[in-house]
Amino acid sequence: MDGFVNSAGAAGAEPLQPANTKWTSRLVSEAGSYLLVSWTSSQGRKISGTGDVEGGSGLARVFLSTWGQSDNIGDSILRRGLLRTFHGIDDARVHVHVGRKLMPDTNDERYLTALRLRGDEVVYDTAIGWFSRYAASALTGRTLMVMPAGELVLPDRAGRFWGWWTAVCAVLSRPRGGTTVQVGAGVRMSSDATITAPRMERYARRKMSLVAWRDPRTAAAFGIGDIAPDWAFGEGPDPLGEGLGTPAGERKILAVTTRGNRDLLDDNKIRLLRDIAKSRGLQIQVYSQVRRDREAMTKLAWVLHPGTEPLLFGEESHAEWEQKVRALHRESAIVASDRIHALIVGATEGAVPLAVSSGSTEKALRTLKPGGFDLPADQPAAINDYLDTMLGDSTSVSRRIVTARAHLDQLRNTLRSFIGGSPLPAPSTVEHRPCEYRHAAAS
């Protein structure tokens, strides 16, 4: 059921007063058509239990979207990480677009199980209902908007008008003292060539109060913003509490999963994985992180380890499959993949991540690096040196996860401060590296 949209709407809102008032007014007038997968959050008037606005101030409104690929547990895991940032704030109510209706890939209850919604959120099935509620909030009270995390696809020439809608969201809440942030996103890139984001996309980010990308190439494409680990680095067991289990060097499994929309691994990659397993006494286990990869992983298992059945993502819920994948990773010395969240989730369970693909591993290398993992490219000698170093140090993985979590905690505290939330308690044994998340204009 969609959350209730207050009929008060934008009544009494002060006019926007940027340098170009006419241009901005046009943007605001078209705000209701904003890209359906936008993420927003807001702060301002008090909200009742049904989500409608009451008079007064002090209770923040937080709007964000958890929509992602319905068959990919990586998407639900990273979005849970962002959602958790705004939990536990006494004076805040979270408004969540869950994408159960009118989306290119609707998210059903199986997807939602991994989000760990607490039951006190205002949930929206459709993006238009959720965004309309945000727009009313932005024009009538102090509002914080959170833009998408995960992978961004820069539009081609025909679709570049979407940058205008992003700009709408970046400026809509400012006259009422609100702000906009974007944290944990990365741009899809097909090669190592340098790219530049469209002008309006770059302009929009310069109007945001906090921008932190999940990889340095994306930051370079926009020319602005800090860099922070992917939100999925913050999920899974606590390396300082329960720990990450047996050190990777003492485990007995090499877990493998690759993208189903690419060619099967060639003979050289198959030989490399077999050599890694044989030289280190590991059993190879193929699995699928994504439902649509099942057919390809069945073929890969037949080639790579005939006689051992692959573990395939079927009709299980995201929560159920995440639990099974984490159990596999907890027993794995190495997770080899070109799916970045297979590598990240593996690392959060104590396994050494290794980028392997029939295509490019560029995305994996640049996304894992802010989490502390400097993965080698496809040269066998470099790969074996990396594995020897990582597997030979019993704390090599856990140290990196601790540091990545420290950075994410700092980022969370900055985000919580926008809506008056108290800082998260810092683990007493973590030495935080200097990392100040700044106003975007100062980057």
KEGUVEX-432870 format. One line per 5 residues: their letters; for each residue x, y, z of C-alpha. Coordinates in Angstrom, 1 decimal, decimal comma. Example, Ala and Ser with C-alpha at 12.3 -4.5 7.8 and 13.67 -1.06 7.14 Angstrom:
2
AS = 12,3/-4,5/7,8 | 13,7/-1,1/7,1
END
This chain:
443
MDGFV = 0,0/0,0/0,0 | 1,3/3,5/-0,9 | 1,9/5,9/1,9 | -0,6/8,7/2,4 | 0,2/12,0/0,6
NSAGA = -0,8/15,0/2,6 | -3,3/17,1/0,8 | -1,6/20,2/2,0 | 1,0/19,7/-0,7 | 3,2/22,7/-1,3
AGAEP = 0,7/25,3/0,0 | 2,5/28,2/1,5 | 5,9/27,2/0,1 | 8,3/30,1/-0,5 | 9,4/30,5/-4,1
LQPAN = 12,8/29,2/-5,1 | 15,4/31,9/-5,4 | 18,4/30,6/-7,3 | 20,5/32,6/-9,7 | 18,2/31,7/-12,6
TKWTS = 14,7/31,7/-11,1 | 12,9/31,1/-14,4 | 15,0/28,0/-15,2 | 14,7/26,5/-11,7 | 10,9/27,1/-11,7
RLVSE = 10,7/25,1/-14,9 | 12,6/22,3/-13,2 | 10,4/22,3/-10,1 | 7,2/22,3/-12,2 | 8,3/19,1/-13,8
AGSYL = 9,5/17,5/-10,6 | 6,6/15,0/-10,5 | 8,0/13,3/-13,6 | 11,4/12,6/-12,0 | 13,1/9,3/-12,8
LVSWT = 11,1/6,5/-11,1 | 14,1/5,0/-9,4 | 15,2/8,2/-7,6 | 16,0/7,8/-3,9 | 15,1/10,5/-1,4
SSQGR = 14,9/11,4/2,2 | 13,4/14,3/4,1 | 13,4/16,2/7,3 | 10,8/18,7/8,6 | 7,4/18,5/10,2
KISGT = 6,1/15,9/12,6 | 4,6/12,7/11,1 | 1,7/10,7/12,5 | 1,6/6,9/12,5 | -0,2/6,9/9,1
GDVEG = 2,5/9,0/7,5 | 0,6/12,3/7,2 | 2,1/15,6/8,2 | 1,1/17,2/11,5 | 2,0/20,7/12,5
GSGLA = 5,2/21,4/14,4 | 8,8/20,4/13,9 | 11,3/17,9/15,3 | 10,4/14,6/13,6 | 12,5/14,0/10,5
RVFLS = 11,2/12,4/7,4 | 13,6/10,1/5,5 | 12,7/9,0/2,0 | 14,8/6,4/0,1 | 14,3/3,5/-2,4
TWGQS = 15,4/0,0/-2,0 | 14,5/-1,0/-5,6 | 17,0/-3,2/-7,4 | 17,4/-6,3/-9,6 | 14,8/-8,8/-8,3
DNIGD = 17,0/-11,8/-8,9 | 20,3/-10,5/-7,5 | 21,1/-10,7/-3,8 | 23,9/-8,2/-4,2 | 21,3/-5,5/-4,9
SILRR = 19,3/-6,2/-1,8 | 22,4/-6,5/0,4 | 23,9/-3,1/-0,6 | 20,5/-1,3/-0,3 | 20,0/-2,8/3,1
GLLRT = 23,3/-1,2/4,1 | 22,0/2,2/3,1 | 18,6/1,7/4,8 | 20,2/0,7/8,1 | 21,9/4,1/8,2
FHGID = 18,6/5,7/9,1 | 17,3/3,1/11,6 | 17,4/3,8/15,3 | 16,9/7,5/15,1 | 14,2/8,4/17,6
DARVH = 13,0/11,6/15,8 | 12,9/10,1/12,3 | 10,4/8,2/10,2 | 11,6/6,3/7,1 | 9,6/6,4/3,9
VHVGR = 10,7/3,6/1,6 | 9,9/2,9/-2,0 | 10,1/-0,9/-2,4 | 9,1/-1,1/-6,1 | 6,4/-3,8/-5,9
KLMPD = 4,4/-2,1/-8,7 | 5,0/-0,2/-12,0 | 8,8/-0,8/-12,2 | 10,8/-2,4/-15,1 | 11,7/-5,2/-12,7
TNDER = 9,3/-5,3/-9,8 | 10,6/-6,4/-6,4 | 8,4/-9,1/-4,8 | 8,3/-10,3/-1,2 | 11,3/-12,6/-1,8
YLTAL = 13,4/-9,6/-2,5 | 12,1/-7,6/0,4 | 13,0/-10,3/2,9 | 16,7/-9,3/2,7 | 16,0/-5,7/3,5
RLRGD = 15,1/-6,3/7,1 | 12,3/-3,7/7,2 | 11,5/-3,0/10,8 | 7,8/-2,4/10,4 | 7,8/1,2/11,5
EVVYD = 8,6/2,5/8,0 | 6,0/4,1/5,6 | 6,2/1,8/2,6 | 5,4/2,8/-1,0 | 4,8/0,2/-3,8
TAIGW = 5,0/2,8/-6,6 | 7,7/5,3/-7,3 | 5,2/8,0/-8,3 | 3,4/7,8/-4,9 | 6,6/7,9/-3,0
FSRYA = 8,1/10,8/-5,0 | 4,9/12,8/-4,8 | 5,1/12,6/-1,0 | 8,7/13,6/-1,1 | 8,0/16,6/-3,4
ASALT = 5,3/17,8/-1,0 | 7,7/17,5/1,9 | 10,5/19,3/0,1 | 8,3/22,3/-0,7 | 6,9/22,6/2,8
GRTLM = 9,6/21,7/5,2 | 13,3/20,9/5,6 | 14,1/17,8/3,5 | 17,0/15,5/2,9 | 17,1/13,5/-0,3
VMPAG = 19,3/10,5/-0,8 | 20,1/9,6/-4,4 | 20,7/6,1/-5,8 | 23,3/3,7/-4,5 | 24,6/0,8/-6,6
ELVLP = 25,3/1,0/-10,3 | 24,4/4,0/-12,4 | 24,1/3,9/-16,2 | 25,0/7,2/-17,7 | 22,3/8,1/-20,4
DRAGR = 23,1/8,3/-24,1 | 22,5/11,5/-26,0 | 18,8/10,8/-26,4 | 18,3/10,3/-22,6 | 20,4/13,1/-21,3
FWGWW = 17,4/15,1/-20,2 | 17,4/12,8/-17,1 | 20,2/15,0/-15,8 | 17,5/17,8/-15,6 | 15,4/15,6/-13,3
TAVCA = 18,4/14,9/-11,1 | 19,0/18,7/-10,9 | 15,4/19,1/-9,8 | 16,0/16,8/-6,9 | 19,2/18,5/-6,1
VLSRP = 17,6/21,9/-5,7 | 14,0/21,2/-4,8 | 14,4/21,1/-1,0 | 17,1/23,9/-0,7 | 14,7/26,9/-0,2
RGGTT = 13,3/25,2/2,9 | 16,8/24,5/4,3 | 16,9/21,0/3,0 | 19,7/19,2/1,2 | 20,6/16,3/-1,1
VQVGA = 23,2/13,6/-0,9 | 24,5/10,7/-3,1 | 26,5/7,9/-1,4 | 27,6/4,5/-2,7 | 27,0/4,7/-6,4
GVRMS = 29,3/3,8/-9,3 | 29,0/4,3/-13,0 | 28,9/1,4/-15,5 | 31,9/1,6/-17,8 | 32,6/-0,7/-20,7
SDATI = 36,3/0,0/-21,0 | 39,3/1,6/-19,4 | 38,8/4,8/-21,4 | 38,1/8,0/-19,5 | 34,5/9,1/-19,5
TAPRM = 32,9/12,4/-18,5 | 29,4/12,5/-17,0 | 26,9/14,8/-18,9 | 27,0/18,4/-17,9 | 23,7/18,5/-16,1
ERYAR = 24,5/15,3/-14,1 | 27,7/17,1/-13,0 | 25,9/20,3/-12,2 | 23,3/18,4/-10,1 | 26,0/16,8/-7,9
RKMSL = 27,6/20,1/-7,3 | 24,3/21,2/-5,7 | 24,4/18,2/-3,3 | 25,7/18,5/0,2 | 27,5/15,2/0,3
VAWRD = 28,7/13,1/-2,6 | 30,7/9,9/-2,0 | 31,2/7,4/-4,9 | 32,1/3,8/-4,5 | 35,1/4,0/-6,9
PRTAA = 37,6/6,6/-8,0 | 36,8/6,4/-11,8 | 33,2/7,4/-11,1 | 34,5/10,4/-9,0 | 36,7/11,4/-11,9
AFGIG = 33,8/11,1/-14,3 | 31,8/13,6/-12,3 | 34,7/15,7/-11,2 | 33,5/15,9/-7,7 | 33,0/13,8/-4,6
DIAPD = 34,8/11,6/-2,1 | 35,2/7,8/-2,3 | 33,8/5,3/0,2 | 33,5/1,5/0,2 | 30,4/-0,1/-1,3
WAFGE = 27,6/-0,4/1,3 | 27,8/-4,2/1,1 | 31,1/-4,1/3,0 | 29,1/-3,1/6,0 | 26,9/-6,2/6,0
GPDPL = 27,6/-9,6/7,5 | 29,3/-10,7/10,7 | 31,2/-8,3/13,0 | 35,0/-8,9/12,5 | 35,7/-7,4/15,9
GEGLG = 32,9/-9,3/17,7 | 32,0/-12,7/16,5 | 34,9/-12,6/14,0 | 35,0/-13,9/10,4 | 35,6/-17,6/11,2
TPAGE = 38,5/-19,8/10,4 | 41,4/-17,9/8,6 | 41,2/-18,2/4,9 | 44,5/-20,1/4,7 | 42,9/-22,9/6,7
RKILA = 39,8/-23,3/4,6 | 39,1/-26,0/1,9 | 36,8/-24,5/-0,7 | 37,4/-22,4/-3,9 | 33,9/-20,9/-4,6
VTTRG = 33,3/-19,7/-8,2 | 30,5/-17,8/-9,8 | 30,6/-15,6/-13,0 | 28,2/-13,5/-15,0 | 25,8/-15,5/-17,0
NRDLL = 25,6/-12,9/-19,8 | 29,2/-13,4/-20,7 | 31,0/-16,3/-22,4 | 32,0/-19,3/-20,4 | 35,5/-19,0/-18,9
DDNKI = 38,1/-20,0/-21,6 | 40,6/-22,8/-21,3 | 43,3/-20,6/-19,7 | 40,9/-19,4/-17,0 | 39,7/-23,0/-16,3
RLLRD = 43,3/-24,2/-16,1 | 44,2/-21,3/-13,7 | 41,3/-22,1/-11,3 | 42,1/-25,8/-11,4 | 45,8/-25,1/-10,7
IAKSR = 44,9/-22,7/-7,8 | 42,7/-25,4/-6,3 | 45,2/-28,2/-6,8 | 48,2/-26,3/-5,4 | 46,3/-25,3/-2,3
GLQIQ = 44,3/-28,4/-1,6 | 41,0/-26,8/-2,3 | 37,7/-28,3/-3,6 | 36,0/-26,2/-6,3 | 32,3/-25,3/-5,8
VYSQV = 30,4/-23,4/-8,5 | 27,3/-21,5/-7,4 | 25,0/-18,7/-8,6 | 24,5/-15,4/-6,8 | 21,9/-14,3/-9,4
RRDRE = 19,0/-16,4/-10,6 | 19,5/-15,6/-14,2 | 23,0/-17,1/-14,0 | 21,8/-20,6/-13,3 | 22,0/-22,1/-16,7
AMTKL = 25,5/-20,7/-17,3 | 26,7/-21,9/-13,8 | 25,4/-25,4/-14,6 | 27,6/-25,4/-17,7 | 30,6/-24,0/-15,9
AWVLH = 30,3/-26,6/-13,1 | 30,2/-29,4/-15,7 | 33,4/-28,0/-17,3 | 35,2/-27,0/-14,1 | 34,4/-29,8/-11,7
PGTEP = 32,3/-32,6/-13,3 | 30,6/-34,7/-10,7 | 30,1/-31,9/-8,2 | 26,6/-30,3/-8,5 | 26,5/-26,4/-8,5
LLFGE = 24,6/-24,6/-5,9 | 21,9/-22,7/-7,8 | 19,6/-19,8/-6,7 | 16,1/-21,1/-7,4 | 12,9/-20,0/-5,8
ESHAE = 14,4/-19,1/-2,4 | 13,9/-15,7/-0,9 | 16,8/-13,3/-0,9 | 17,2/-13,7/2,8 | 17,3/-17,5/2,4
WEQKV = 19,8/-17,5/-0,4 | 22,0/-14,9/1,2 | 22,2/-17,2/4,2 | 23,2/-20,1/2,1 | 25,8/-18,1/0,1
RALHR = 27,3/-16,7/3,3 | 27,5/-20,3/4,7 | 29,4/-21,3/1,6 | 31,7/-18,3/1,8 | 32,4/-18,9/5,5
ESAIV = 34,0/-22,3/4,4 | 35,8/-20,8/1,4 | 39,4/-19,9/1,2 | 38,8/-18,0/-2,0 | 35,8/-16,6/-3,9
ASDRI = 36,6/-16,2/-7,6 | 34,1/-14,1/-9,6 | 33,4/-11,1/-11,9 | 30,3/-10,2/-9,8 | 31,4/-7,6/-7,4
HALIV = 29,0/-8,5/-4,6 | 30,1/-12,1/-4,7 | 33,6/-10,8/-4,0 | 32,5/-8,4/-1,4 | 30,2/-10,8/0,4
GATEG = 32,9/-13,4/0,3 | 35,3/-11,0/1,9 | 32,9/-10,1/4,7 | 32,8/-13,8/5,5 | 36,6/-14,0/5,6
AVPLA = 37,3/-15,4/2,1 | 40,0/-13,9/-0,2 | 38,3/-12,2/-3,2 | 39,8/-13,0/-6,6 | 38,5/-11,3/-9,9
VSSGS = 38,2/-13,8/-12,7 | 36,2/-13,4/-15,9 | 35,9/-14,2/-19,6 | 35,6/-10,5/-20,1 | 36,9/-7,4/-18,2
TEKAL = 37,6/-7,4/-14,5 | 37,9/-3,6/-14,4 | 34,6/-3,1/-12,5 | 35,6/-5,6/-9,8 | 39,1/-4,1/-9,4
RTLKP = 38,0/-0,5/-9,1 | 35,0/-1,3/-6,7 | 37,0/-3,5/-4,3 | 39,9/-1,1/-4,0 | 38,1/1,4/-1,7
GGFDL = 37,4/-1,6/0,6 | 41,1/-2,2/0,9 | 41,5/-5,0/-1,6 | 44,0/-4,3/-4,4 | 43,1/-7,2/-6,7
PADQP = 45,5/-8,3/-9,4 | 44,6/-8,3/-13,1 | 44,5/-11,5/-15,2 | 48,2/-12,4/-15,1 | 48,7/-15,8/-13,4
AAIND = 52,0/-14,8/-11,7 | 50,4/-11,7/-10,1 | 47,4/-13,7/-9,1 | 49,4/-16,4/-7,4 | 51,6/-13,8/-5,6
YLDTM = 48,5/-12,1/-4,3 | 46,9/-15,3/-3,1 | 50,2/-16,4/-1,4 | 50,3/-13,1/0,5 | 46,6/-13,0/1,5
LGDST = 46,3/-16,7/2,5 | 49,6/-16,5/4,3 | 48,4/-13,8/6,7 | 45,6/-14,9/9,0 | 44,3/-11,3/9,5
SVSRR = 44,7/-10,1/5,9 | 40,9/-10,2/5,2 | 39,6/-9,2/8,6 | 41,9/-6,1/8,9 | 40,5/-4,8/5,6
IVTAR = 36,9/-5,4/6,5 | 37,5/-3,6/9,9 | 38,9/-0,6/8,1 | 36,1/-0,6/5,5 | 33,5/-0,7/8,2
AHLDQ = 35,2/2,2/10,0 | 34,9/4,3/6,9 | 31,2/3,4/6,4 | 30,5/4,2/10,1 | 32,0/7,6/9,5
LRNTL = 29,8/8,1/6,5 | 26,7/6,9/8,3 | 27,4/9,3/11,1 | 27,6/12,2/8,6 | 24,3/11,1/7,0
RSFIG = 22,6/10,7/10,4 | 23,8/14,2/11,4 | 21,6/15,7/8,6 | 18,5/14,6/10,4 | 19,7/14,9/14,0
GSPLP = 20,6/11,3/14,6 | 23,2/10,4/17,2 | 26,5/8,9/16,0 | 26,9/5,2/15,9 | 29,1/3,8/18,7
APSTV = 32,6/3,3/17,3 | 34,3/-0,1/18,1 | 36,9/0,6/20,8 | 39,5/-1,5/19,0 | 39,3/0,3/15,7
EHRPC = 41,8/2,9/14,9 | 39,9/5,2/12,5 | 42,0/6,5/9,6 | 41,5/10,2/8,8 | 38,6/10,4/6,4
EYRHA = 36,3/13,5/6,5 | 33,3/13,4/4,3 | 33,0/17,0/3,1 | 30,5/19,2/1,4 | 30,5/18,4/-2,3
AAS = 31,5/21,9/-3,3 | 34,7/21,6/-1,2 | 35,8/18,4/-3,0
END
